Each structure stands twice: as structure tokens, then as C-alpha cells.
Amino acid sequence: MRRGKRRRNPTAKKPEIDIYVGLDISLSSPGYAAISVRNRKPTLIKTAAVPTDAKQSDGLRYSLVEAGTVTFVSQYPDPAAVVREDYKRPASKRQGQVIFGAWAAVDTGLQRCGLRVTDEVNASTVKLIVGGHGKADKDEVAAGVRRILRLSDDYVFATDDESDASAIVLTYLIEKGLIDV
């Protein structure tokens, strides 16, 4: 009997890997996350945030948000979904202008890459599912993200926006029954 390298079956089906992009949209520091799912297990690929300065003009800040969106999502040309947090009602006219302006900048960046937002999740649902309760704070949400992604307890996200973007994706995946937790 001859021993040696085992040949792989070229027609064998490889486990499918899907990539999901999450967006935590704001004008001050939008957060981005890419999470892959293979065999119903999520894995963090990358996170990023684009901090802007309130001293900058709104036009410049929107351009930075758009550019940050293009830079991040262009690395994932065919995501299974692009998910953002839902936003219902601004507290003030200025708050509405800022958040919807940031949304428009993100949408423009996505469109430049041939993408669009495919789904939204509610903020309280994110807090409940990932953070453990409907009033979970940023630290509790980040801890939930680490737990679900099997990251070490000392894993540190660069910003809350990055962990929030990850939580948005994870909420979507859990709600859709695409991962085991």
C-alpha cells in the first residue's frame, strides 16, 4: 500500500463563507464592522471608525464619512448583507440634519462600491440581544460582542463605534437565525 499525500477531491463542496457588514452611523465617528460566517460561526474580520472633528465644516465631515465608507466596504465587494442601526425620530432639527446627512454620506459611499443598506436593526434590540438587556450600556454591548465572537475578555475595540457596528451585525445574524450563540 502506497503512503503519501492524500489528494483532495476537487469537486468536494467547501463550506460557504458569507461576509456581513455592519454600520454604526454618526457624524462624529461612524463605525464599521465586517464579520464572516462559516458553519454558523461568526468571526470578526475587521473593524474601523472614522472620527471627525466638530470644528470641521459639516461638508468636510460628510466627505470624510463617505470616504471612510468607501475605504472600508470596498474591501468586501459582495457582502451577504449591509446592516445599519435604525433611527426613527431626531430630538431636534439639528440632530436630524446631522444624522440623516451622515446616512446620506454613507449611502453615497456604498453606492460608489455598488452596494446599499440591505437591512436595519433597532437600537434597543441590539442592546437586548447582544448586551443582555434593553438598557445595556456600551461596555455591556462590547462584552456581548466579545462573548458571541469568542474573543478574549481583554480584547479591546479601538472605539465604541466599532463594537457597536459589530453588535449591529451580530443582532441581524441572530435575528435571522444565521449563527449559533
C-alpha atoms as an extended CHARMM CRD file, in Angstrom:
* protein
*
       181  EXT
         1         1  MET       CA              0.0000000000        0.0000000000        0.0000000000  PROA      1               0.0000000000
         2         2  ARG       CA              1.4210000000        3.3360000000       -1.0310000000  PROA      2               0.0000000000
         3         3  ARG       CA              1.5310000000        6.1120000000        1.5240000000  PROA      3               0.0000000000
         4         4  GLY       CA              1.8300000000        9.7620000000        0.8310000000  PROA      4               0.0000000000
         5         5  LYS       CA             -0.1950000000       12.8970000000        0.4610000000  PROA      5               0.0000000000
         6         6  ARG       CA             -3.8870000000       12.4430000000        0.3120000000  PROA      6               0.0000000000
         7         7  ARG       CA             -5.4340000000       14.0570000000       -2.7350000000  PROA      7               0.0000000000
         8         8  ARG       CA             -8.3000000000       16.4040000000       -2.1970000000  PROA      8               0.0000000000
         9         9  ASN       CA            -11.4740000000       15.8240000000       -4.0650000000  PROA      9               0.0000000000
        10        10  PRO       CA            -11.6710000000       18.8550000000       -6.3950000000  PROA      10              0.0000000000
        11        11  THR       CA            -15.4430000000       18.5320000000       -6.6170000000  PROA      11              0.0000000000
        12        12  ALA       CA            -15.9200000000       18.4070000000       -2.8460000000  PROA      12              0.0000000000
        13        13  LYS       CA            -18.0690000000       21.2980000000       -1.6750000000  PROA      13              0.0000000000
        14        14  LYS       CA            -16.2460000000       23.7860000000        0.5250000000  PROA      14              0.0000000000
        15        15  PRO       CA            -18.1350000000       25.2580000000        3.4540000000  PROA      15              0.0000000000
        16        16  GLU       CA            -19.7400000000       28.5090000000        2.3760000000  PROA      16              0.0000000000
        17        17  ILE       CA            -18.3940000000       31.7070000000        3.9190000000  PROA      17              0.0000000000
        18        18  ASP       CA            -20.5730000000       34.7930000000        3.9340000000  PROA      18              0.0000000000
        19        19  ILE       CA            -19.4100000000       38.2590000000        4.9280000000  PROA      19              0.0000000000
        20        20  TYR       CA            -21.7240000000       40.7460000000        6.6290000000  PROA      20              0.0000000000
        21        21  VAL       CA            -21.0150000000       44.4620000000        7.0310000000  PROA      21              0.0000000000
        22        22  GLY       CA            -22.3590000000       46.4950000000        9.9420000000  PROA      22              0.0000000000
        23        23  LEU       CA            -22.6250000000       50.2660000000       10.1300000000  PROA      23              0.0000000000
        24        24  ASP       CA            -22.9410000000       52.3970000000       13.2610000000  PROA      24              0.0000000000
        25        25  ILE       CA            -23.6140000000       55.7010000000       11.5440000000  PROA      25              0.0000000000
        26        26  SER       CA            -22.9240000000       59.0830000000       13.1070000000  PROA      26              0.0000000000
        27        27  LEU       CA            -21.2140000000       62.2640000000       12.0200000000  PROA      27              0.0000000000
        28        28  SER       CA            -18.7500000000       62.2810000000       14.9150000000  PROA      28              0.0000000000
        29        29  SER       CA            -17.3420000000       58.7670000000       14.4200000000  PROA      29              0.0000000000
        30        30  PRO       CA            -19.1200000000       56.2580000000       12.2000000000  PROA      30              0.0000000000
        31        31  GLY       CA            -18.1510000000       52.6730000000       12.9560000000  PROA      31              0.0000000000
        32        32  TYR       CA            -17.7650000000       49.7690000000       10.5400000000  PROA      32              0.0000000000
        33        33  ALA       CA            -17.5120000000       46.0270000000       11.0850000000  PROA      33              0.0000000000
        34        34  ALA       CA            -17.0660000000       43.0370000000        8.7870000000  PROA      34              0.0000000000
        35        35  ILE       CA            -17.9630000000       39.6290000000       10.1800000000  PROA      35              0.0000000000
        36        36  SER       CA            -17.7090000000       36.3360000000        8.3390000000  PROA      36              0.0000000000
        37        37  VAL       CA            -19.9500000000       33.3580000000        8.9750000000  PROA      37              0.0000000000
        38        38  ARG       CA            -18.7660000000       29.8430000000        8.2710000000  PROA      38              0.0000000000
        39        39  ASN       CA            -20.6130000000       26.7910000000        9.5170000000  PROA      39              0.0000000000
        40        40  ARG       CA            -22.9190000000       29.0800000000       11.5520000000  PROA      40              0.0000000000
        41        41  LYS       CA            -19.9450000000       30.5280000000       13.4750000000  PROA      41              0.0000000000
        42        42  PRO       CA            -19.2450000000       34.2690000000       13.2840000000  PROA      42              0.0000000000
        43        43  THR       CA            -15.6820000000       35.5590000000       13.0600000000  PROA      43              0.0000000000
        44        44  LEU       CA            -14.6130000000       39.1750000000       13.2880000000  PROA      44              0.0000000000
        45        45  ILE       CA            -12.6860000000       40.1530000000       10.1670000000  PROA      45              0.0000000000
        46        46  LYS       CA            -12.1450000000       43.8500000000       10.7010000000  PROA      46              0.0000000000
        47        47  THR       CA            -13.4860000000       46.9570000000       12.3960000000  PROA      47              0.0000000000
        48        48  ALA       CA            -12.8250000000       50.6200000000       11.7460000000  PROA      48              0.0000000000
        49        49  ALA       CA            -14.0810000000       54.0660000000       12.6570000000  PROA      49              0.0000000000
        50        50  VAL       CA            -13.7160000000       57.4700000000       11.0420000000  PROA      50              0.0000000000
        51        51  PRO       CA            -13.5310000000       60.1440000000       13.7290000000  PROA      51              0.0000000000
        52        52  THR       CA            -14.3330000000       63.6730000000       12.6040000000  PROA      52              0.0000000000
        53        53  ASP       CA            -13.8820000000       66.9450000000       14.4630000000  PROA      53              0.0000000000
        54        54  ALA       CA            -16.8650000000       69.1370000000       15.3740000000  PROA      54              0.0000000000
        55        55  LYS       CA            -14.6850000000       72.1480000000       14.4970000000  PROA      55              0.0000000000
        56        56  GLN       CA            -14.6460000000       70.9960000000       10.8660000000  PROA      56              0.0000000000
        57        57  SER       CA            -17.3940000000       72.1070000000        8.4960000000  PROA      57              0.0000000000
        58        58  ASP       CA            -20.3090000000       69.7290000000        8.0440000000  PROA      58              0.0000000000
        59        59  GLY       CA            -19.4220000000       69.4090000000        4.3520000000  PROA      59              0.0000000000
        60        60  LEU       CA            -15.8940000000       68.2350000000        5.1470000000  PROA      60              0.0000000000
        61        61  ARG       CA            -17.1620000000       65.8370000000        7.8010000000  PROA      61              0.0000000000
        62        62  TYR       CA            -19.7030000000       64.3120000000        5.3950000000  PROA      62              0.0000000000
        63        63  SER       CA            -16.9330000000       63.8800000000        2.8220000000  PROA      63              0.0000000000
        64        64  LEU       CA            -14.7460000000       62.1190000000        5.3980000000  PROA      64              0.0000000000
        65        65  VAL       CA            -17.6270000000       59.7930000000        6.3150000000  PROA      65              0.0000000000
        66        66  GLU       CA            -18.2230000000       58.9890000000        2.6380000000  PROA      66              0.0000000000
        67        67  ALA       CA            -14.5060000000       58.3590000000        2.0470000000  PROA      67              0.0000000000
        68        68  GLY       CA            -14.2870000000       56.1600000000        5.1520000000  PROA      68              0.0000000000
        69        69  THR       CA            -17.2590000000       54.1580000000        3.9260000000  PROA      69              0.0000000000
        70        70  VAL       CA            -15.6860000000       53.6340000000        0.5010000000  PROA      70              0.0000000000
        71        71  THR       CA            -12.3540000000       52.6710000000        2.0560000000  PROA      71              0.0000000000
        72        72  PHE       CA            -13.9490000000       50.0870000000        4.3450000000  PROA      72              0.0000000000
        73        73  VAL       CA            -16.6370000000       48.4980000000        2.1790000000  PROA      73              0.0000000000
        74        74  SER       CA            -14.5320000000       48.3330000000       -0.9860000000  PROA      74              0.0000000000
        75        75  GLN       CA            -12.6180000000       45.5260000000        0.7490000000  PROA      75              0.0000000000
        76        76  TYR       CA            -15.8210000000       43.4290000000        0.7970000000  PROA      76              0.0000000000
        77        77  PRO       CA            -17.3010000000       43.7440000000       -2.7050000000  PROA      77              0.0000000000
        78        78  ASP       CA            -20.0470000000       41.1420000000       -2.3300000000  PROA      78              0.0000000000
        79        79  PRO       CA            -21.3440000000       41.0850000000        1.2530000000  PROA      79              0.0000000000
        80        80  ALA       CA            -24.3420000000       38.9110000000        2.0820000000  PROA      80              0.0000000000
        81        81  ALA       CA            -25.8850000000       41.9350000000        3.8470000000  PROA      81              0.0000000000
        82        82  VAL       CA            -25.1080000000       45.5250000000        4.8040000000  PROA      82              0.0000000000
        83        83  VAL       CA            -26.8640000000       46.3540000000        8.0660000000  PROA      83              0.0000000000
        84        84  ARG       CA            -27.2500000000       49.6220000000        9.9370000000  PROA      84              0.0000000000
        85        85  GLU       CA            -28.9820000000       50.6760000000       13.1080000000  PROA      85              0.0000000000
        86        86  ASP       CA            -32.4880000000       52.0220000000       12.5730000000  PROA      86              0.0000000000
        87        87  TYR       CA            -33.1530000000       55.6070000000       13.5600000000  PROA      87              0.0000000000
        88        88  LYS       CA            -36.6920000000       56.8630000000       13.9650000000  PROA      88              0.0000000000
        89        89  ARG       CA            -37.0360000000       60.3830000000       15.2640000000  PROA      89              0.0000000000
        90        90  PRO       CA            -34.4660000000       63.1010000000       15.9330000000  PROA      90              0.0000000000
        91        91  ALA       CA            -34.6700000000       65.0130000000       19.2140000000  PROA      91              0.0000000000
        92        92  SER       CA            -34.0260000000       68.2890000000       17.4060000000  PROA      92              0.0000000000
        93        93  LYS       CA            -33.8460000000       69.7110000000       13.9080000000  PROA      93              0.0000000000
        94        94  ARG       CA            -30.0270000000       69.8840000000       14.1220000000  PROA      94              0.0000000000
        95        95  GLN       CA            -29.7700000000       66.2810000000       15.3270000000  PROA      95              0.0000000000
        96        96  GLY       CA            -31.8980000000       65.1570000000       12.3790000000  PROA      96              0.0000000000
        97        97  GLN       CA            -29.7690000000       67.1570000000        9.9500000000  PROA      97              0.0000000000
        98        98  VAL       CA            -26.5620000000       65.6300000000       11.2880000000  PROA      98              0.0000000000
        99        99  ILE       CA            -27.6830000000       62.0010000000       11.4220000000  PROA      99              0.0000000000
       100       100  PHE       CA            -29.5010000000       61.9990000000        8.0940000000  PROA      100             0.0000000000
       101       101  GLY       CA            -26.5830000000       63.8510000000        6.4920000000  PROA      101             0.0000000000
       102       102  ALA       CA            -24.2520000000       61.1190000000        7.7850000000  PROA      102             0.0000000000
       103       103  TRP       CA            -26.6510000000       58.4760000000        6.4490000000  PROA      103             0.0000000000
       104       104  ALA       CA            -26.6160000000       60.1690000000        3.0400000000  PROA      104             0.0000000000
       105       105  ALA       CA            -22.7960000000       60.2400000000        3.0810000000  PROA      105             0.0000000000
       106       106  VAL       CA            -22.6680000000       56.5280000000        3.9480000000  PROA      106             0.0000000000
       107       107  ASP       CA            -25.2790000000       55.7200000000        1.2880000000  PROA      107             0.0000000000
       108       108  THR       CA            -23.2270000000       57.6140000000       -1.3000000000  PROA      108             0.0000000000
       109       109  GLY       CA            -20.0700000000       55.7380000000       -0.2820000000  PROA      109             0.0000000000
       110       110  LEU       CA            -21.9130000000       52.4240000000       -0.5240000000  PROA      110             0.0000000000
       111       111  GLN       CA            -23.3070000000       53.3270000000       -3.9480000000  PROA      111             0.0000000000
       112       112  ARG       CA            -19.8080000000       54.1440000000       -5.2120000000  PROA      112             0.0000000000
       113       113  CYS       CA            -18.9790000000       50.4970000000       -4.4440000000  PROA      113             0.0000000000
       114       114  GLY       CA            -22.1920000000       49.1610000000       -5.9720000000  PROA      114             0.0000000000
       115       115  LEU       CA            -23.7000000000       48.4220000000       -2.5610000000  PROA      115             0.0000000000
       116       116  ARG       CA            -26.6320000000       49.5820000000       -0.4640000000  PROA      116             0.0000000000
       117       117  VAL       CA            -28.0090000000       49.0770000000        3.0220000000  PROA      117             0.0000000000
       118       118  THR       CA            -29.9980000000       45.8460000000        2.9000000000  PROA      118             0.0000000000
       119       119  ASP       CA            -31.4350000000       45.7830000000        6.4220000000  PROA      119             0.0000000000
       120       120  GLU       CA            -31.7870000000       47.7350000000        9.6590000000  PROA      120             0.0000000000
       121       121  VAL       CA            -31.9560000000       46.7060000000       13.3100000000  PROA      121             0.0000000000
       122       122  ASN       CA            -33.3960000000       48.6350000000       16.2230000000  PROA      122             0.0000000000
       123       123  ALA       CA            -31.0130000000       50.0360000000       18.8710000000  PROA      123             0.0000000000
       124       124  SER       CA            -32.9530000000       48.5820000000       21.8020000000  PROA      124             0.0000000000
       125       125  THR       CA            -32.9600000000       45.1880000000       20.0670000000  PROA      125             0.0000000000
       126       126  VAL       CA            -29.1660000000       45.3950000000       19.7290000000  PROA      126             0.0000000000
       127       127  LYS       CA            -28.8730000000       46.1920000000       23.4350000000  PROA      127             0.0000000000
       128       128  LEU       CA            -31.2410000000       43.3570000000       24.3710000000  PROA      128             0.0000000000
       129       129  ILE       CA            -29.7730000000       40.6480000000       22.1400000000  PROA      129             0.0000000000
       130       130  VAL       CA            -26.0670000000       41.4580000000       22.4000000000  PROA      130             0.0000000000
       131       131  GLY       CA            -25.8920000000       43.4550000000       25.6400000000  PROA      131             0.0000000000
       132       132  GLY       CA            -28.2430000000       41.2140000000       27.6110000000  PROA      132             0.0000000000
       133       133  HSD       CA            -30.9880000000       43.7550000000       28.3670000000  PROA      133             0.0000000000
       134       134  GLY       CA            -32.7760000000       46.6580000000       26.6630000000  PROA      134             0.0000000000
       135       135  LYS       CA            -30.8470000000       49.3390000000       28.5370000000  PROA      135             0.0000000000
       136       136  ALA       CA            -27.3770000000       47.8310000000       28.1630000000  PROA      136             0.0000000000
       137       137  ASP       CA            -24.5480000000       50.3620000000       28.1750000000  PROA      137             0.0000000000
       138       138  LYS       CA            -21.6180000000       50.4820000000       25.7560000000  PROA      138             0.0000000000
       139       139  ASP       CA            -19.4170000000       48.2590000000       27.9630000000  PROA      139             0.0000000000
       140       140  GLU       CA            -22.1240000000       45.5930000000       28.2260000000  PROA      140             0.0000000000
       141       141  VAL       CA            -22.6360000000       45.6200000000       24.4560000000  PROA      141             0.0000000000
       142       142  ALA       CA            -18.8750000000       45.3120000000       23.8520000000  PROA      142             0.0000000000
       143       143  ALA       CA            -18.7230000000       42.4150000000       26.3340000000  PROA      143             0.0000000000
       144       144  GLY       CA            -21.5830000000       40.7120000000       24.4870000000  PROA      144             0.0000000000
       145       145  VAL       CA            -19.7740000000       41.1570000000       21.1690000000  PROA      145             0.0000000000
       146       146  ARG       CA            -16.6180000000       39.5910000000       22.6310000000  PROA      146             0.0000000000
       147       147  ARG       CA            -18.6370000000       36.6640000000       24.0300000000  PROA      147             0.0000000000
       148       148  ILE       CA            -20.5210000000       35.9380000000       20.7920000000  PROA      148             0.0000000000
       149       149  LEU       CA            -17.3910000000       36.2590000000       18.6500000000  PROA      149             0.0000000000
       150       150  ARG       CA            -15.3530000000       34.1790000000       21.1250000000  PROA      150             0.0000000000
       151       151  LEU       CA            -12.8380000000       36.9880000000       21.6080000000  PROA      151             0.0000000000
       152       152  SER       CA            -10.7610000000       37.1390000000       24.7600000000  PROA      152             0.0000000000
       153       153  ASP       CA            -12.1270000000       39.1990000000       27.6520000000  PROA      153             0.0000000000
       154       154  ASP       CA             -9.2000000000       41.5800000000       27.2780000000  PROA      154             0.0000000000
       155       155  TYR       CA             -9.8440000000       42.2240000000       23.5680000000  PROA      155             0.0000000000
       156       156  VAL       CA            -10.2490000000       45.9840000000       23.2060000000  PROA      156             0.0000000000
       157       157  PHE       CA            -12.1120000000       47.7020000000       20.3940000000  PROA      157             0.0000000000
       158       158  ALA       CA            -10.4860000000       50.9640000000       19.3320000000  PROA      158             0.0000000000
       159       159  THR       CA            -13.8110000000       52.8000000000       19.7740000000  PROA      159             0.0000000000
       160       160  ASP       CA            -17.3470000000       52.1180000000       20.9810000000  PROA      160             0.0000000000
       161       161  ASP       CA            -18.4290000000       52.7270000000       17.3880000000  PROA      161             0.0000000000
       162       162  GLU       CA            -16.5050000000       49.6410000000       16.2440000000  PROA      162             0.0000000000
       163       163  SER       CA            -18.0560000000       47.3900000000       18.8960000000  PROA      163             0.0000000000
       164       164  ASP       CA            -21.4890000000       48.8960000000       18.1630000000  PROA      164             0.0000000000
       165       165  ALA       CA            -21.1050000000       48.1690000000       14.4320000000  PROA      165             0.0000000000
       166       166  SER       CA            -20.1470000000       44.5920000000       15.3160000000  PROA      166             0.0000000000
       167       167  ALA       CA            -23.1790000000       44.3350000000       17.6210000000  PROA      167             0.0000000000
       168       168  ILE       CA            -25.4490000000       45.5310000000       14.8060000000  PROA      168             0.0000000000
       169       169  VAL       CA            -24.2200000000       42.7280000000       12.5270000000  PROA      169             0.0000000000
       170       170  LEU       CA            -24.4960000000       40.1320000000       15.2830000000  PROA      170             0.0000000000
       171       171  THR       CA            -28.0480000000       41.2010000000       16.1210000000  PROA      171             0.0000000000
       172       172  TYR       CA            -29.0010000000       40.7850000000       12.4730000000  PROA      172             0.0000000000
       173       173  LEU       CA            -27.3690000000       37.3520000000       12.2980000000  PROA      173             0.0000000000
       174       174  ILE       CA            -29.0600000000       36.1660000000       15.4840000000  PROA      174             0.0000000000
       175       175  GLU       CA            -32.4780000000       37.5210000000       14.4890000000  PROA      175             0.0000000000
       176       176  LYS       CA            -32.2170000000       35.8080000000       11.0930000000  PROA      176             0.0000000000
       177       177  GLY       CA            -31.1030000000       32.5260000000       12.7000000000  PROA      177             0.0000000000
       178       178  LEU       CA            -27.8270000000       32.5010000000       10.7470000000  PROA      178             0.0000000000
       179       179  ILE       CA            -25.4610000000       31.8300000000       13.6530000000  PROA      179             0.0000000000
       180       180  ASP       CA            -25.3740000000       29.6860000000       16.7590000000  PROA      180             0.0000000000
       181       181  VAL       CA            -24.8850000000       31.5090000000       20.0550000000  PROA      181             0.0000000000
